[in-house]
Structure formats: C-alpha cells, structure tokens
C-alpha cells in the first residue's frame, strides 16, 4: 500500500525534501578534511622518512621525494576544499570536486608506495565526488 506522497516522490525523485543530502555533504566535508590531513602527514613522512614506505617501489615518474611534495600539496588543497565546501557555495562545491578528483588520481599513482591507504583514499574520494556532484552547492541553502 502506497500513499499519494510516496508515489509522487517516486515519480519526481524528490525524497526527503530540499535538505535530503545533508548527510552526504557532512560526509564530504569530513572526508575532505580527514583525507587532506592524512595526505599532509603522508607527504611530510615521504619527505623525511622514506623507509616508512615500501622499499624499492617504482613510480610513474620521478622518486618518492617528488611524490611526497605532490601528496603534501594535494592534502593542503583538500583541507582548503573542506573549508570552502562548508560555505555551501557553488565555487566551494567545484573546488571540492576538483580536489577530490586530483587526489584520486594522485593516490592511484602513489599506489606503489602505500597500497592499502591509496586504495582506501581513492574510494573515499569517489564518494566525496558523488556527494558534491549530486547534493552540493545551492541545493542545501534555504530559499534558493
């Protein structure tokens, strides 16, 4: 037995009203911040203690020190993106999508140095991109 409201929601795809994606947006902000902070730490570790990572790993280009700088910059970009996404602006949404996309590519290229974390971070980045693409921006601001 279905109600008329449920039938209308199924037809229009509008479950939960205008704030339906608030949980996804919270996830996106938290994951951008957490993964960004871990990337900053990983970048610093790659620059200072190379024995922490897999020994003898080959990289797409350059060496572990270069990838340490790349991951460090990506981490800082993600932390910045987390703060811009919290504002709810369209620009913040696109900065977050860009930061997550760049980090996803960077993590796949960093796979030889730290395999488990790279795969986990890639999966989180894909979910962040989904959250920001579907639920981000002006959709969560009241009155827009």
DSSP file (Angstrom, degrees, kcal/mol; ACC not computed):
  #  RESIDUE AA STRUCTURE BP1 BP2  ACC     N-H-->O    O-->H-N    N-H-->O    O-->H-N    TCO  KAPPA ALPHA  PHI   PSI    X-CA   Y-CA   Z-CA
    1    1 A X              0   0    0      0, 0.0     2,-0.4     0, 0.0     0, 0.0   0.000 360.0 360.0 360.0 124.8    0.0    0.0    0.0
    2    2 A X        -     0   0    0      4,-0.0     2,-0.2     3,-0.0     3,-0.0  -0.884 360.0-131.1-117.9 148.7    1.5    3.3   -1.1
    3    3 A X     >  -     0   0    0     -2,-0.4     4,-2.2     1,-0.1     5,-0.2  -0.531  27.4-112.3 -89.6 161.4    0.4    6.8   -0.2
    4    4 A X  H  > S+     0   0    0      1,-0.2     4,-2.3     2,-0.2     5,-0.2   0.863 118.5  55.1 -61.3 -34.6    0.0    9.6   -2.8
    5    5 A X  H  > S+     0   0    0      2,-0.2     4,-2.2     1,-0.2    -1,-0.2   0.909 108.3  47.6 -65.0 -40.7    3.0   11.4   -1.3
    6    6 A X  H  > S+     0   0    0      2,-0.2     4,-2.3     1,-0.2    -2,-0.2   0.908 111.4  50.6 -66.3 -41.7    5.2    8.3   -1.8
    7    7 A X  H  X S+     0   0    0     -4,-2.2     4,-2.1     1,-0.2    -2,-0.2   0.916 111.5  48.0 -62.1 -42.8    4.0    7.8   -5.3
    8    8 A X  H  X S+     0   0    0     -4,-2.3     4,-2.5     1,-0.2     6,-0.3   0.894 110.9  51.5 -65.0 -40.0    4.7   11.5   -6.2
    9    9 A X  H  X>S+     0   0    0     -4,-2.2     4,-1.9     1,-0.2     5,-0.7   0.882 109.6  49.8 -65.0 -38.1    8.2   11.2   -4.6
   10   10 A X  H  <5S+     0   0    0     -4,-2.3    -2,-0.2     2,-0.2    -1,-0.2   0.918 113.1  46.5 -66.4 -42.3    9.0    8.1   -6.7
   11   11 A X  H  <5S+     0   0    0     -4,-2.1    -2,-0.2     1,-0.2    -1,-0.2   0.901 122.8  33.3 -66.5 -41.6    7.9    9.8   -9.9
   12   12 A X  H  <5S-     0   0    0     -4,-2.5    -1,-0.2    -5,-0.2    -2,-0.2   0.637  99.3-129.2 -92.4 -14.7    9.8   13.1   -9.2
   13   13 A X  T  <5 +     0   0    0     -4,-1.9     2,-0.8    -5,-0.2    -3,-0.2   0.744  63.3 135.4  73.9  22.8   12.8   11.6   -7.4
   14   14 A X    > < +     0   0    0     -5,-0.7     3,-0.5    -6,-0.3     2,-0.4  -0.600  24.1 166.8-108.2  72.0   12.4   14.1   -4.5
   15   15 A X  T 3   +     0   0    0     -2,-0.8     5,-0.1     1,-0.2    -9,-0.0  -0.692  66.0   7.5 -83.0 133.5   12.8   12.0   -1.4
   16   16 A X  T >  S-     0   0    0     -2,-0.4     3,-0.5     3,-0.1    -1,-0.2   0.472 105.8-102.9  82.3   2.0   13.2   14.0    1.8
   17   17 A X  G X   -     0   0    0     -3,-0.5     3,-1.1     1,-0.2    -2,-0.1  -0.291  68.2 -32.8  79.4-164.3   12.6   17.5    0.6
   18   18 A X  G 3  S+     0   0    0      1,-0.3     3,-0.3     2,-0.1    -1,-0.2   0.675 135.8  51.0 -71.7 -17.6   15.2   20.2   -0.2
   19   19 A X  G X  S+     0   0    0     -3,-0.5     3,-1.2     1,-0.2    -1,-0.3  -0.042  70.3 122.2-108.2  31.7   17.7   19.1    2.5
   20   20 A X  T <  S+     0   0    0     -3,-1.1     3,-0.4     1,-0.3     4,-0.2   0.784  71.5  51.3 -65.6 -28.4   17.8   15.4    1.6
   21   21 A X  T 3> S+     0   0    0     -3,-0.3     4,-2.3     1,-0.2    -1,-0.3   0.169  70.3 111.1 -98.3  19.0   21.6   15.4    1.0
   22   22 A X  H <> S+     0   0    0     -3,-1.2     4,-2.1     1,-0.2    -1,-0.2   0.864  79.0  51.6 -63.7 -35.4   22.8   16.9    4.3
   23   23 A X  H  > S+     0   0    0     -3,-0.4     4,-2.2     2,-0.2    -1,-0.2   0.898 109.9  49.2 -66.8 -40.4   24.3   13.7    5.5
   24   24 A X  H  > S+     0   0    0      2,-0.2     4,-2.5     1,-0.2    -2,-0.2   0.888 110.7  50.8 -65.1 -38.5   26.2   13.3    2.2
   25   25 A X  H  X S+     0   0    0     -4,-2.3     4,-2.4     2,-0.2    -2,-0.2   0.892 108.9  50.5 -69.0 -37.6   27.5   16.8    2.5
   26   26 A X  H  X S+     0   0    0     -4,-2.1     4,-2.6     2,-0.2     5,-0.2   0.923 110.9  50.2 -62.1 -42.5   28.7   16.2    6.1
   27   27 A X  H  X S+     0   0    0     -4,-2.2     4,-3.0     1,-0.2     5,-0.3   0.929 109.9  50.7 -59.2 -45.4   30.5   13.1    4.9
   28   28 A X  H  X S+     0   0    0     -4,-2.5     4,-2.4     1,-0.2     5,-0.2   0.917 112.4  45.6 -61.5 -44.6   32.1   15.1    2.1
   29   29 A X  H  X S+     0   0    0     -4,-2.4     4,-2.1     2,-0.2    -1,-0.2   0.933 115.9  45.6 -65.2 -46.1   33.4   17.8    4.4
   30   30 A X  H  X S+     0   0    0     -4,-2.6     4,-3.0    -5,-0.2     5,-0.2   0.932 115.6  45.8 -64.4 -45.5   34.6   15.4    7.0
   31   31 A X  H  X S+     0   0    0     -4,-3.0     4,-2.7    -5,-0.2     5,-0.4   0.887 110.7  52.5 -69.0 -38.0   36.3   13.1    4.5
   32   32 A X  H  X S+     0   0    0     -4,-2.4     4,-1.8    -5,-0.3    -1,-0.2   0.931 115.4  43.0 -60.0 -42.9   37.9   16.0    2.6
   33   33 A X  H  X S+     0   0    0     -4,-2.1     4,-2.3    -5,-0.2    -2,-0.2   0.926 117.9  43.3 -68.0 -45.3   39.3   17.3    5.9
   34   34 A X  H  X S+     0   0    0     -4,-3.0     4,-2.5     2,-0.2     5,-0.2   0.943 117.7  43.7 -69.0 -48.1   40.5   13.9    7.2
   35   35 A X  H  X S+     0   0    0     -4,-2.7     4,-2.4    -5,-0.2    -1,-0.2   0.891 114.2  52.5 -65.8 -37.3   42.0   12.6    4.0
   36   36 A X  H  X S+     0   0    0     -4,-1.8     4,-2.1    -5,-0.4    -1,-0.2   0.919 109.8  48.0 -62.6 -42.9   43.6   16.0    3.4
   37   37 A X  H  X S+     0   0    0     -4,-2.3     4,-2.2     1,-0.2    -2,-0.2   0.915 112.5  48.6 -64.3 -42.5   45.2   16.0    6.9
   38   38 A X  H  X S+     0   0    0     -4,-2.5     4,-3.1     1,-0.2    -1,-0.2   0.875 109.9  52.7 -64.8 -35.8   46.4   12.4    6.4
   39   39 A X  H  X S+     0   0    0     -4,-2.4     4,-2.7     2,-0.2    -1,-0.2   0.887 107.3  51.5 -66.8 -37.7   47.9   13.4    3.0
   40   40 A X  H  X S+     0   0    0     -4,-2.1     4,-2.1     2,-0.2    -2,-0.2   0.938 113.2  45.3 -61.9 -44.8   49.7   16.3    4.6
   41   41 A X  H  X S+     0   0    0     -4,-2.2     4,-2.6     2,-0.2    -2,-0.2   0.925 113.3  49.8 -63.8 -44.7   51.2   13.9    7.1
   42   42 A X  H  X S+     0   0    0     -4,-3.1     4,-2.6     1,-0.2    -2,-0.2   0.887 110.0  51.5 -61.6 -38.9   52.0   11.3    4.4
   43   43 A X  H  X S+     0   0    0     -4,-2.7     4,-1.6     2,-0.2    -1,-0.2   0.912 111.1  46.7 -64.4 -42.1   53.7   14.0    2.4
   44   44 A X  H  X S+     0   0    0     -4,-2.1     4,-1.7     2,-0.2     5,-0.2   0.909 113.1  49.6 -65.8 -41.2   55.8   15.1    5.3
   45   45 A X  H  X S+     0   0    0     -4,-2.6     4,-3.2     1,-0.2     7,-0.2   0.902 108.8  52.4 -64.6 -40.3   56.7   11.5    6.1
   46   46 A X  H  < S+     0   0    0     -4,-2.6    -1,-0.2     1,-0.2    -2,-0.2   0.843 112.1  46.8 -64.5 -32.0   57.7   10.8    2.5
   47   47 A X  H  < S+     0   0    0     -4,-1.6    -1,-0.2    -5,-0.2    -2,-0.2   0.806 126.3  26.0 -78.3 -28.8   60.0   13.8    2.6
   48   48 A X  H  < S+     0   0    0     -4,-1.7     2,-0.3     1,-0.2    -2,-0.2   0.797 128.5  29.3-107.6 -33.9   61.6   13.0    5.9
   49   49 A X    ><  +     0   0    0     -4,-3.2     3,-1.7    -5,-0.2     4,-0.3  -0.697  55.6 170.1-132.5  80.4   61.5    9.2    6.5
   50   50 A X  G >  S+     0   0    0     -2,-0.3     3,-1.0     1,-0.3    -1,-0.1   0.688  71.9  73.3 -68.0 -17.6   61.4    7.3    3.2
   51   51 A X  G 3  S+     0   0    0      1,-0.2    -1,-0.3     4,-0.1     4,-0.1   0.638  81.3  74.2 -71.3 -11.8   61.9    3.9    5.0
   52   52 A X  G <  S+     0   0    0     -3,-1.7    -1,-0.2    -7,-0.2    -2,-0.2   0.811  92.3  63.3 -67.8 -30.4   58.3    4.1    6.1
   53   53 A X  S <  S-     0   0    0     -3,-1.0    61,-0.2    -4,-0.3    60,-0.1  -0.340 108.8 -63.3 -93.2 173.6   57.1    3.3    2.6
   54   54 A X    >   -     0   0    0     59,-1.9     3,-1.0    58,-0.1     2,-0.2  -0.325  58.7-119.8 -59.3 130.3   57.5    0.1    0.5
   55   55 A X  T 3  S+     0   0    0      1,-0.2    -1,-0.1    -4,-0.1    -4,-0.1  -0.498  88.6  10.5 -75.3 139.7   61.2   -0.4   -0.3
   56   56 A X  T 3  S+     0   0    0      1,-0.2    -1,-0.2    -2,-0.2     2,-0.1   0.667  84.0 160.8  72.7  18.2   62.3   -0.4   -3.9
   57   57 A X    <   -     0   0    0     -3,-1.0     2,-0.4    56,-0.1    -1,-0.2  -0.461  31.1-140.4 -72.5 143.0   58.9    0.8   -5.3
   58   58 A X        -     0   0    0     -2,-0.1     2,-0.3     5,-0.1    54,-0.1  -0.816  15.6-151.2-102.9 147.3   59.0    2.3   -8.8
   59   59 A X        -     0   0    0      3,-0.4     3,-0.2    -2,-0.4    51,-0.1  -0.741  27.7-111.2-117.3 162.6   56.9    5.3   -9.6
   60   60 A X  S    S-     0   0    0     49,-0.5     2,-0.3    -2,-0.3    -1,-0.1   0.921 102.0  -7.0 -59.7 -45.3   55.3    6.6  -12.7
   61   61 A X  S    S-     0   0    0      2,-0.1    -1,-0.3    -3,-0.0     6,-0.1  -0.988 117.4  -7.2-149.0 151.1   57.8    9.5  -12.8
   62   62 A X  S    S-     0   0    0     -2,-0.3    -3,-0.4    -3,-0.2     2,-0.2  -0.256  85.4 -67.3  66.4-147.9   60.5   10.8  -10.5
   63   63 A X     >  -     0   0    0     -5,-0.1     4,-1.9    -3,-0.0     3,-0.2  -0.636  49.2 -80.9-133.0-174.6   61.0    9.4   -7.0
   64   64 A X  H  > S+     0   0    0      1,-0.2     4,-2.2     2,-0.2     5,-0.1   0.835 122.2  58.8 -63.1 -34.8   59.4    9.3   -3.5
   65   65 A X  H  > S+     0   0    0      2,-0.2     4,-1.7     1,-0.2    -1,-0.2   0.917 106.7  47.2 -62.9 -43.0   60.6   12.8   -2.6
   66   66 A X  H  > S+     0   0    0      1,-0.2     4,-2.2    -3,-0.2    -1,-0.2   0.920 112.4  49.5 -63.3 -43.8   58.7   14.3   -5.6
   67   67 A X  H  X S+     0   0    0     -4,-1.9     4,-2.8     1,-0.2     5,-0.2   0.822 104.8  59.5 -66.9 -29.9   55.6   12.3   -4.7
   68   68 A X  H  X S+     0   0    0     -4,-2.2     4,-2.1     2,-0.2    -1,-0.2   0.928 108.0  44.8 -61.0 -44.4   55.9   13.5   -1.1
   69   69 A X  H  X S+     0   0    0     -4,-1.7     4,-2.4     2,-0.2    -2,-0.2   0.902 113.2  50.8 -65.6 -40.8   55.6   17.1   -2.3
   70   70 A X  H  X S+     0   0    0     -4,-2.2     4,-2.5     2,-0.2    -2,-0.2   0.943 112.9  44.5 -62.7 -47.9   52.7   16.2   -4.6
   71   71 A X  H  X S+     0   0    0     -4,-2.8     4,-2.4     1,-0.2    -1,-0.2   0.868 111.9  54.1 -66.0 -36.4   50.8   14.4   -1.8
   72   72 A X  H  X S+     0   0    0     -4,-2.1     4,-2.1    -5,-0.2    -1,-0.2   0.928 111.3  44.4 -61.9 -45.9   51.6   17.3    0.6
   73   73 A X  H  X S+     0   0    0     -4,-2.4     4,-2.3     2,-0.2    -2,-0.2   0.904 112.7  51.6 -66.6 -41.7   50.2   19.9   -1.9
   74   74 A X  H  X S+     0   0    0     -4,-2.5     4,-2.1     1,-0.2    -1,-0.2   0.896 109.4  51.2 -61.7 -39.3   47.1   17.7   -2.6
   75   75 A X  H  X S+     0   0    0     -4,-2.4     4,-2.2     2,-0.2    -2,-0.2   0.916 109.7  48.4 -63.5 -43.9   46.5   17.4    1.1
   76   76 A X  H  X S+     0   0    0     -4,-2.1     4,-2.2     1,-0.2    -2,-0.2   0.892 110.9  51.8 -63.9 -38.8   46.7   21.1    1.6
   77   77 A X  H  X S+     0   0    0     -4,-2.3     4,-2.3     1,-0.2    -1,-0.2   0.880 109.5  50.1 -63.7 -38.5   44.3   21.6   -1.3
   78   78 A X  H  X S+     0   0    0     -4,-2.1     4,-2.3     2,-0.2    -2,-0.2   0.896 108.8  50.2 -69.2 -39.6   41.8   19.1    0.2
   79   79 A X  H  X S+     0   0    0     -4,-2.2     4,-1.5     2,-0.2    -2,-0.2   0.923 112.6  48.0 -63.5 -42.4   41.9   20.8    3.6
   80   80 A X  H  X S+     0   0    0     -4,-2.2     4,-1.9     1,-0.2    -2,-0.2   0.906 110.2  52.6 -61.1 -42.0   41.2   24.1    1.9
   81   81 A X  H  X S+     0   0    0     -4,-2.3     4,-2.6     1,-0.2    15,-0.2   0.867 103.5  57.2 -63.5 -37.2   38.4   22.5   -0.1
   82   82 A X  H  X S+     0   0    0     -4,-2.3     4,-1.4     1,-0.2    -1,-0.2   0.908 108.6  46.4 -60.7 -41.4   36.8   21.2    3.1
   83   83 A X  H  X S+     0   0    0     -4,-1.5     4,-0.6     1,-0.2    -1,-0.2   0.876 113.1  48.7 -69.4 -36.6   36.5   24.7    4.4
   84   84 A X  H ><>S+     0   0    0     -4,-1.9     3,-0.7     1,-0.2     5,-0.7   0.853 107.9  54.3 -72.8 -32.5   35.1   26.1    1.1
   85   85 A X  H ><5S+     0   0    0     -4,-2.6     3,-1.4     7,-0.3    -1,-0.2   0.856  99.1  63.6 -67.1 -33.5   32.5   23.3    0.9
   86   86 A X  H 3<5S+     0   0    0     -4,-1.4    -1,-0.2     1,-0.3    -2,-0.2   0.765  93.1  63.1 -61.7 -24.4   31.3   24.2    4.4
   87   87 A X  T <<5S-     0   0    0     -3,-0.7    -1,-0.3    -4,-0.6    -2,-0.2   0.753 102.5-134.1 -72.7 -22.1   30.3   27.6    3.0
   88   88 A X  T < 5 +     0   0    0     -3,-1.4    52,-0.2    -4,-0.5    53,-0.2   0.579  53.7 143.8  82.1   9.8   27.8   26.0    0.7
   89   89 A X     >< -     0   0    0     -5,-0.7     4,-1.9     1,-0.1    48,-0.3  -0.414  61.4-122.6 -82.5 159.1   28.8   28.0   -2.4
   90   90 A X  H  > S+     0   0    0      2,-0.2     4,-2.2     1,-0.2     5,-0.2   0.885 114.8  53.9 -64.4 -38.8   28.9   26.7   -5.9
   91   91 A X  H  > S+     0   0    0      1,-0.2     4,-2.4     2,-0.2    -1,-0.2   0.913 107.5  50.5 -63.0 -41.5   32.6   27.6   -6.1
   92   92 A X  H  > S+     0   0    0     -8,-0.3     4,-2.4     1,-0.2    -7,-0.3   0.889 108.0  53.9 -62.2 -39.3   33.3   25.6   -2.9
   93   93 A X  H  X S+     0   0    0     -4,-1.9     4,-2.3     1,-0.2    -1,-0.2   0.928 111.2  44.4 -59.5 -46.2   31.5   22.7   -4.4
   94   94 A X  H  X S+     0   0    0     -4,-2.2     4,-2.6     2,-0.2    -2,-0.2   0.853 111.0  53.2 -71.7 -33.9   33.7   22.8   -7.6
   95   95 A X  H  X S+     0   0    0     -4,-2.4     4,-2.7     2,-0.2    -1,-0.2   0.921 110.9  48.5 -62.6 -42.5   36.8   23.3   -5.6
   96   96 A X  H  X S+     0   0    0     -4,-2.4     4,-2.5   -15,-0.2    -2,-0.2   0.910 111.8  47.9 -63.7 -43.2   35.9   20.2   -3.5
   97   97 A X  H  X S+     0   0    0     -4,-2.3     4,-2.4     2,-0.2    -2,-0.2   0.924 114.2  47.5 -63.4 -43.6   35.2   18.1   -6.6
   98   98 A X  H  X S+     0   0    0     -4,-2.6     4,-2.7     2,-0.2     5,-0.2   0.917 112.7  48.0 -63.9 -43.6   38.5   19.2   -8.2
   99   99 A X  H  X S+     0   0    0     -4,-2.7     4,-2.3     1,-0.2    -2,-0.2   0.912 113.9  46.7 -64.5 -42.3   40.5   18.5   -5.1
  100  100 A X  H  X S+     0   0    0     -4,-2.5     4,-2.3     2,-0.2    -1,-0.2   0.893 113.3  49.3 -67.1 -38.7   38.9   15.0   -4.7
  101  101 A X  H  X S+     0   0    0     -4,-2.4     4,-2.1    -5,-0.2    -2,-0.2   0.928 112.5  46.7 -66.7 -44.6   39.4   14.2   -8.3
  102  102 A X  H  X S+     0   0    0     -4,-2.7     4,-2.7     1,-0.2    -2,-0.2   0.903 113.5  49.4 -63.4 -40.0   43.1   15.3   -8.3
  103  103 A X  H  X S+     0   0    0     -4,-2.3     4,-3.0    -5,-0.2     5,-0.2   0.887 107.1  55.0 -67.4 -37.4   43.7   13.4   -5.1
  104  104 A X  H  X S+     0   0    0     -4,-2.3     4,-1.8     2,-0.2    -1,-0.2   0.930 112.4  43.1 -60.2 -44.6   42.0   10.2   -6.5
  105  105 A X  H  X S+     0   0    0     -4,-2.1     4,-1.8     2,-0.2    -2,-0.2   0.929 114.6  50.7 -65.9 -44.6   44.4   10.3   -9.5
  106  106 A X  H  X S+     0   0    0     -4,-2.7     4,-1.3     1,-0.2    -2,-0.2   0.888 108.6  51.8 -61.0 -39.8   47.4   11.1   -7.2
  107  107 A X  H  < S+     0   0    0     -4,-3.0    -1,-0.2     1,-0.2    -2,-0.2   0.882 107.6  51.9 -66.8 -37.5   46.5    8.2   -4.9
  108  108 A X  H >< S+     0   0    0     -4,-1.8     3,-0.7     1,-0.2    -1,-0.2   0.868 111.8  46.6 -66.0 -34.0   46.4    5.8   -7.8
  109  109 A X  H 3< S+     0   0    0     -4,-1.8   -49,-0.5     1,-0.2     3,-0.4   0.726 110.9  52.6 -77.7 -20.8   49.8    7.0   -8.9
  110  110 A X  T >X S+     0   0    0     -4,-1.3     4,-1.4     1,-0.2     3,-1.2   0.316  78.7 108.4 -91.2   4.9   51.1    6.7   -5.3
  111  111 A X  T <4  +     0   0    0     -3,-0.7    -1,-0.2     1,-0.3     7,-0.2   0.797  68.8  59.1 -56.8 -36.2   49.9    3.1   -5.1
  112  112 A X  T 34 S+     0   0    0     -3,-0.4     3,-0.3     1,-0.2    -1,-0.3   0.803 107.8  45.7 -67.2 -28.1   53.3    1.5   -5.2
  113  113 A X  T <4 S+     0   0    0     -3,-1.2   -59,-1.9     1,-0.2    -1,-0.2   0.862 133.6   8.1 -83.8 -36.3   54.5    3.4   -2.0
  114  114 A X  S  X S+     0   0    0     -4,-1.4     4,-2.1    -7,-0.2    -1,-0.2  -0.608  70.6 177.6-148.9  76.6   51.4    2.8    0.2
  115  115 A X  H  > S+     0   0    0     -3,-0.3     4,-2.0     1,-0.2     5,-0.2   0.872  74.9  43.9 -61.0 -49.0   49.0    0.4   -1.4
  116  116 A X  H  > S+     0   0    0      1,-0.2     4,-2.2     2,-0.2    -1,-0.2   0.927 116.7  45.3 -67.4 -44.5   46.2    0.0    1.2
  117  117 A X  H  > S+     0   0    0      1,-0.2     4,-2.9     2,-0.2     5,-0.2   0.894 110.9  54.8 -65.3 -38.1   45.9    3.6    2.1
  118  118 A X  H  X S+     0   0    0     -4,-2.1     4,-2.1     1,-0.2    -1,-0.2   0.911 110.2  45.1 -62.5 -42.6   46.0    4.6   -1.6
  119  119 A X  H  X S+     0   0    0     -4,-2.0     4,-2.2     2,-0.2    -1,-0.2   0.910 114.6  48.5 -67.9 -41.7   43.0    2.3   -2.4
  120  120 A X  H  X S+     0   0    0     -4,-2.2     4,-2.2     2,-0.2    -2,-0.2   0.922 112.6  47.7 -64.1 -44.1   41.1    3.5    0.7
  121  121 A X  H  X S+     0   0    0     -4,-2.9     4,-2.3     1,-0.2    -1,-0.2   0.879 109.9  53.5 -65.5 -37.2   41.7    7.2   -0.1
  122  122 A X  H  X S+     0   0    0     -4,-2.1     4,-2.1    -5,-0.2    -1,-0.2   0.927 109.1  48.5 -61.3 -45.2   40.7    6.6   -3.7
  123  123 A X  H  X S+     0   0    0     -4,-2.2     4,-1.9     1,-0.2    -2,-0.2   0.909 111.7  49.4 -63.2 -41.8   37.4    5.1   -2.6
  124  124 A X  H  X S+     0   0    0     -4,-2.2     4,-2.2     1,-0.2    -1,-0.2   0.887 109.1  53.0 -64.3 -38.1   36.7    7.9   -0.2
  125  125 A X  H  X S+     0   0    0     -4,-2.3     4,-2.5     2,-0.2    -1,-0.2   0.889 106.5  52.4 -64.3 -38.8   37.4   10.4   -3.0
  126  126 A X  H  X S+     0   0    0     -4,-2.1     4,-2.2     1,-0.2    -1,-0.2   0.920 111.1  47.1 -63.0 -43.1   35.0    8.8   -5.3
  127  127 A X  H  X S+     0   0    0     -4,-1.9     4,-2.5     2,-0.2    -2,-0.2   0.864 111.0  51.8 -67.1 -35.6   32.2    9.0   -2.6
  128  128 A X  H  X S+     0   0    0     -4,-2.2     4,-2.6     2,-0.2     5,-0.3   0.918 109.0  50.3 -65.7 -43.2   33.1   12.7   -2.0
  129  129 A X  H  X S+     0   0    0     -4,-2.5     4,-2.5     1,-0.2     5,-0.2   0.918 111.3  49.4 -60.5 -43.0   32.8   13.5   -5.7
  130  130 A X  H  X S+     0   0    0     -4,-2.2     4,-2.5     2,-0.2     5,-0.4   0.941 111.7  48.2 -59.9 -48.1   29.4   11.7   -5.7
  131  131 A X  H  X S+     0   0    0     -4,-2.5     4,-2.3     1,-0.2     5,-0.4   0.913 115.7  43.0 -61.1 -44.2   28.2   13.7   -2.7
  132  132 A X  H  X S+     0   0    0     -4,-2.6     4,-1.1     3,-0.2    -1,-0.2   0.874 115.2  48.8 -72.2 -36.7   29.3   17.0   -4.0
  133  133 A X  H  < S+     0   0    0     -4,-2.5    -2,-0.2    -5,-0.3    -1,-0.2   0.890 122.7  31.1 -70.3 -38.9   28.1   16.4   -7.6
  134  134 A X  H  < S+     0   0    0     -4,-2.5    -2,-0.2    -5,-0.2    -3,-0.2   0.894 136.5  17.5 -87.8 -42.7   24.6   15.2   -6.5
  135  135 A X  H  < S+     0   0    0     -4,-2.3    -3,-0.2    -5,-0.4    -2,-0.1   0.454  98.3 104.9-113.8  -2.2   23.9   17.1   -3.3
  136  136 A X    ><  +     0   0    0     -4,-1.1     3,-0.8    -5,-0.4     2,-0.1  -0.106  59.6  20.4 -82.8 176.1   26.3   20.1   -3.2
  137  137 A X  G >  S-     0   0    0    -48,-0.3     3,-1.3     1,-0.2     4,-0.3  -0.408 117.2  -5.1  77.8-141.9   26.0   23.8   -3.7
  138  138 A X  G >  S+     0   0    0      1,-0.3     3,-0.9     2,-0.2     6,-0.2   0.584 111.5  83.2 -71.5 -11.3   22.9   25.8   -3.6
  139  139 A X  G <  S+     0   0    0     -3,-0.8    -1,-0.3     1,-0.2    -2,-0.1   0.795  94.0  46.2 -63.4 -26.9   20.6   22.9   -3.1
  140  140 A X  G <  S+     0   0    0     -3,-1.3     2,-0.5   -52,-0.2    -1,-0.2   0.541  91.0  94.2 -95.2  -7.1   21.2   22.9    0.6
  141  141 A X  S X  S-     0   0    0     -3,-0.9     3,-1.2    -4,-0.3     2,-0.0  -0.737  81.4-118.4 -86.2 129.5   20.8   26.6    1.2
  142  142 A X  T 3  S+     0   0    0     -2,-0.5    -2,-0.1     1,-0.2    -1,-0.1  -0.359  92.7  21.6 -66.2 143.2   17.3   27.6    2.2
  143  143 A X  T 3         0   0    0      1,-0.1    -1,-0.2    -2,-0.0    -2,-0.0   0.546 360.0 360.0  82.1   8.1   15.4   29.9   -0.1
  144  144 A X    <         0   0    0     -3,-1.2    -2,-0.1    -6,-0.2    -6,-0.1   0.406 360.0 360.0-106.1 360.0   17.4   29.2   -3.2
